[in-house]
């Protein structure tokens, strides 16, 4: 496999892991690892943005068949980004939310 193919597949895998962390951090118990909820959400938000940028850049250079895992990963990352940013913004605007 060429380098571009490995790049797209690698970023897709990173995107799946980051989206899992963002979604679990938003709705379940990542708080056992990091007890500070805003920091957990911000960390997930930053990781999703980084992986989204990496996915888009690598998907442009990759072959057409690599677009399938990249698209699925982009959708998962976008869901994690929306979940983390929504809860983070609600917590910052509503006193006592966390």
N, C-alpha and C positions, 0 to 999 in steps of 0.2 A: 504494500500500500504506500501511496505517496504521502508526503508530509502534510499536504492540505487535508487529506482524508483523515489522518490521525488527529489533526488539529480540530476539525469539526466534531469528530467522535469524542475527543477528550473534553471539549467544552460542553458537549451534550451531557456527558456523564457528570461533569461538575455542576451543570445546571440542574440536573435531577437531584443531586445531593443537596444543593443549596435550597432548592424549592421545598424539599422535604423538611429541612431545618426551619425554613421560614414558616411553613404551614404548621408544623408541630410547635414551634415557638409561639405562634399566634393562638393556637387553640388547645394545646395540651401541656405537658409537663416538662418543658426544657428548663423551667424555673428551678428544678432540683440541681441542675448543673450551674446555672447562673441565677442567683436569687433576686437580682435587680431587674425587674420587668422592662423598664424603658431601655436599658442597655442591651437586653436580649433582643428586643424588637429592632433597635437601631442596628445592631450587628447583622441581623437577618436582612434588613433593608439594604445595607451597604453591600453585603455579599450578593444579593439578587441583582443589584444595579451593575456590579462588576461582571457577573456572569452573563447578564443580558448584553452588555457591550461586547464581551468576548465572543458570544454566540453569533451576534450579528456580523461582526468583522470576519470571523472564520467561515461563516456560511456563504459569504459573498465569493470567497476564493475556492470553495470546495466543489466537488462534482455534484451533479443533479441528484443522485441517489442519497447523498448525505443531507439533503434538505428535509427528509422525512424525520430522522431523529432530532435534527435541529429545530424543526417546527414544533414537534411535540414538547421538547424541552423548553422552548421559548414560551409556550402556553403555560406550562407548569410554573416557570419562573415568574411570569406575569401574575398568575394567581397568588403566588407567595408574596410578590411585591404589593399587590392590592391588599392582601390580608394584613401584612405587617404595617403598611403605611396607614391604613384605616384605624387600626387599634392604637397605633402610636399617636396619631393626630387626635383621636378621641381622648386619650389619656392626657395629652398636653392641653386640651381645651376644657375638659370637665374636671374640676377639682375633686380629688378623692376617688378617681376612676380606677386607679391601679390597686 
